[in-house]
Amino acid sequence: MNRRHTARLVSAIVATAALQGPIGAYAQDGKDAAAGYPSRPVRFITPAAPGGTTDILARLFSQRLTEQLKQQFIVDNRASASGVIAAEITKNSPPDGYTLFLAYHQHTVNAALNSKLPYHAVNDFTPITQLTRAGLMLVVNPSHPAKTVKEFVDWTKSYQGPINFGSAGNGSGGHLAGELYKLVTGIKAQHIPYKGSGPSLTALAGGEYHFNFVGMQAAQGLVKGGKLRALAVTTPKRIGALPDLPAMAEVLPGFEVVGWYGVMAPPKMAKPLVAKLHSELITALNRADTKDRIIADGSEPVGSTPEDFRRFLLADLDKWAKVVKASGAKLD
C-alpha cells in the first residue's frame, strides 16, 4: 500500500469517525463528549413565539450559558401545536448536547389530553433540571360576594344558579385547574374557553362569568388596577412575591396547580453530559440577577436534580391524566 493510498484511507477513517462521533462518545459513557462540550453552537428549542414569557426565559438562560461556556446557545422558536412540534424535534435529535428543549407545563398537559402523541412525554426525553415553578391565581370580578378563598369555596358549594368559569382555551392550564377544582369540591360549573388569557380576563372584568385560574403575570395588572380581585394562588404554599395572598391548599388541602419550566434533552444522553449541563444550568439559575428576574415575573427558582425532575414529570403527567379522564376535558 503506497503512502498516498494510506493517507486517503486514514482520511476516510477520520471522516467516518467524525460522522459517528456522538455514538463513539456514548459508547465510552460520554466522558469525552462532556470534557470537550460545547465545541460548536447549541440549539435551544423553545415552544413559543418570540416575545412571550417562555421566549424571554429561554433567552435569559441562553445568554447565561453562552457567557459560561463560551459558545453560542441559540434560541430556536417553534411555536406550533402547543409545543408538540418542538418536543418531537428534540426527541428525534442526537443526544449530543447540541439540541436542548425548554419544556413547560403544557408538555405534560398535552400528553394527558392526547394519547396519540408521537412520543412519551417523559420516557422519550432526558430530563436535566426544573428551572422554575409558578402557580396560577384565582381571580373574580370585584363585585363577587366572596372576599376570601374560604368564602369563595363556600359560595361555589351553596350557590343555586349555574356557575361558569373561563380560561385561555380548551386544554389550557386554567381550564384544567377549573376542572380540578370541580373534582375536589364536587361542584358543577361550565367551562367557557376564550382565545387567550387577555380576552378571558377582559370578559371576567366585564362580569361575563364567575371565576378564572390564570397566570399571575397576566392577571396582576388588572388586580392592581382594581378590575379583578385576587383570592388565592395555586402553589402548595404562599409565594414570596405575594405573601398576603393565601394558597388554595390552606382551604382545600392537596389542591395544587403548578406551572413549570425545565430543560430536557433527547433520549439516552450520556450521564457525564447530563451532569455537565445540569451543573451549568444550576450555576446560571443561582446568579442573583437571574433569581431577581424570575421572582419579578411571579415565579420561583427550583433547580432540581435530573432524577427529581423526572419524578416530578411523571407525577404531573399522572395527575393531569386523571383530571382529563374524570372531566372529559378536550383540546379545541
N, C-alpha and C positions, 0 to 999 in steps of 0.2 A: 504493500500500500504506500503510494507516494505521499510526500509531505502535504501537497495541495489537497489531495483527497482526504487525508487525515484532518486537515483544518476544516474542510467542508463538513465532515462527519461530526466533529466537535461542535461546530456552529449549529448544526441541526439538533444535536442533543441539548445544547443550551437553550435553543429556541423552544423546543418541546417542553423542557423543564420550566421555562418561564410561563408557558401557557398553562401548565399543570401545577404552578407554584402553590396555590392555596391547598390543593389536595395533598401535596407532599408535606406542606407545613402541618396540616391537620394530622397526618399520619404520625408526625413527631410530637403530637399533643399540643401543637400551636405555639411552642416556646419561641421558635424563630420568628414566626409571624408577629407575635406580641412584641418581641425585642425591637424589631425594625418598624413598628407601626406608629404613625402612618407615613408612608413614603410617597403618597400622592393625595390629591383632594378626596374628601369623603362626602358622599351624598346623604343629606339628612331629609328623608322623605316626610312631608308634612301634609296631613289630610285636611287641608283648609286653604282657602284663597288668601292672597296677600292682604295684610292689614288688620285681620281679626286677632282675637285673643290667642288662638292656637299658633298663628304665624308669628306673633310677637314673641311668644315664649320660645319657639323654635329658633328665631334669630338671636335671642338673648343667649341661649346655650351654644349655638353655632359660633357666636363671637367669642365666648369664653373658651371653647375647645380649640378654636383657631389660635388664640393667644397662647394657650398652654402647650399645644402640641406642634405649633409652628407649621401647620398645614391647613389649607382651606377646608372648612366644613361648610358646604353649600346647601342652602335650603332649596328643596325641590317641591314646589307646591302642587299637590294632587288632590283637588277639592271634590272630585266626582264621587257620587254614590255613597255619601256619608262615611267616607274613609275606606270603603271596601277595595277600591282600586289601589290606594296607597298600600294597604295591607297585603294585597295579592302580589304587588311588585316586590315588596320586601320578602315575602315567603319564597318567591322564585329566584331570589338573588343569591350569589355565592356568600357563604358565611365568613367572609374575609375581613370584615370590619369596615368595608368601604361603602356599605349601604346600611343606614340606621333609620329607624322609624319612630317618630314621635306619636305614640298612640295616646288616645284619651278614652274617656268612659263610653263613648259611642261604640268603641271596638267590641266590648263585651255585650252591650245592648244589641248591636247588630246581630251577633251570634244567637242571642236569646230570641230575637224576632224572626230569624231566618235560618232554618236548619240546613239549607242547601248552599251555604256559602262555599267558595272554592278553597277553604282552609278551616282548620280548627283554631279558634281564637287564642288558645294558649299553647297547645302541643306543637303547632307548626311555626313557632317562633322561639327565639331565645330572649327571655326577659333579662334586662340589665339592671334597671332601677326604677322605682316610682319616684318621680321628681316632686310632685305637689299633690295636694288634695284640696278640694273646696266644696262646701255644701251648697245647697240651694237655699233660697229664702222664701218663706211662706208670706205672701202679701195679700192684702184685701183692700177693698175700696175704703176710704176714710169714713164713709157713712155706715160701714158694717157695725153691728152691735157689739161684736167681740173686740175687747181691748187687750186681751192676753191670749196666749195659746191655750190655756185651760178653758177659758170662756169660748174659744173657737171650737174646741173639741166638743164641749157640752152643747154648743149651738148646732153643730152638724148632726149630733145624735138626737136632738129633740125637735129640730125644725120640721114642720109639717108639709111644707111645699117642696117642689123639685129643686135640687141643688145642682149647680153647674160649676165645673172648673175648667180653666183654659190652660193652654200650653203653646209652645212654639211649633207644635205639629205632632202628628201621629208618630209614635216611636221615640219622641224626644225624652230627655231626662225628666222634664217637668210632667210629661204625660205619665211616665211610669211611676214617678213619685206620687202622683194623684191616685193611681191605681193601687199602689202600696198602701196609701192612707185609707182607701176604701176597705182593703183586706184587713188591715189592723184594727180599724174601728167598727167594721161591719155596716157602714153606712152605704146608701145608694147615691150616686152622683153621676151626672152625664158629662163626658169629656167633650170640650169644644176645641178643635185644633185650629190654630192660626198659622200663617206663613211667616214664622219668625217670632222672636221674643218681643221686638218692638211693637208690632201690631197687636199682639196678645195683651201687652201691658197698657197700651192705649185704650183697648176695649175694656179692660178692668177699671181703669181710671174713669171711664165713661159709664160704669155701672152695668155692663152687659152680662156679667156673670159674677160668681161669688168669690173664688179664690184661685191662686196660681202658685205653684212651686217654680221659682225662676232663678236663674243665675244671679248671684249677688251684684256682679259688675253691671248687669243690665238694669237692675232694679234700684240701685242705691240713689241715683239722681232723682228719680220720681219720689222715692221715700223722703229724701231730704227736702224736696220741694213741696211736700205735703199732699201730693196727688195720690199716693198709696200709703198704706200702713203696714209696716213690717211686724210680724208676730213672733217669728222663730227662725232658726237655721236648722238644717238637717244633718249637720255634723254630729258625731257622738257627744261632743261637749261644746260649750260656748267657745267662740274664737276670739283671739286677742284683738282683732280689729274692731269687733262689735261686742264688747264684754257685757253690755246691758241687755243684749238680745238672747233669750233663752234658747236652748236646744230643744227640738221636738221630743227627744228622748227623756227630758225631765218630766214630761206628762205622759208620754207613750214610750215606756222602756223598750229598747231594741229598735225603735224607728230610726233608721239611718239611710240617708241617700248622699253618697259622696261622689262628686265628680273628681276625676283624677287625670293626671298626665304622667307618662312614663316613657322610657326609651326601651325599644325592643329591637332585635336584630333577626336576620334569617335563622332558620333552624340549624341545629348541630354546630354552633360556633364553639371553637376550642376554648376550654376553661381559662387558659392564661390570657387569651384575648378578651374574654368576658371580664376577667379580673382587672385588666388594664383599663378598659372602657369604664367599668364601674368606678374605679379609683379616680379617674379624671372627671367623671360627672359629679362625684361627691365633692371633689375639690372645687369645681365650679359652683355647685349648689351652696357650699359653705362660705363663699365670699359674702362679705357684709352687703355689698351693693346688689348682689343677686337676691339675697334674702329680703332686703328692703323693697326691691321691685316686686317680688312675689307677694309679700304681705300687703303692699299698697294696692294690689289688684284683688284683694279679698281672699287670697289663697294662703295655704300653709306649706312650708317646705317639708319634705319627707326624707328621701334618701335611703330607701330600704335596700337590703341585700337582694341579689338575684333570686335566691330561694324564697325569701319573704314576698317578693313581688310576684313570683309565680303562684304562691299560695293565695295571695290577695286576688289575683286574676281569676283563679278557679272558683273562689268563693263568690266573687262578684258575678261571674257567669251563672253560677248555680242559683244565686239569689234572683237575678232578673229572669231566668228561665222559669222559675216558679211563679213569679208575678205575671209573666206573659201568659203562662198556661192557665192560671186561675182567672185572669181578667179577660182573656181573649184579645189583648191588645195587638194591633197590626200596624204595619207601615202604610204610608199613603199608597 
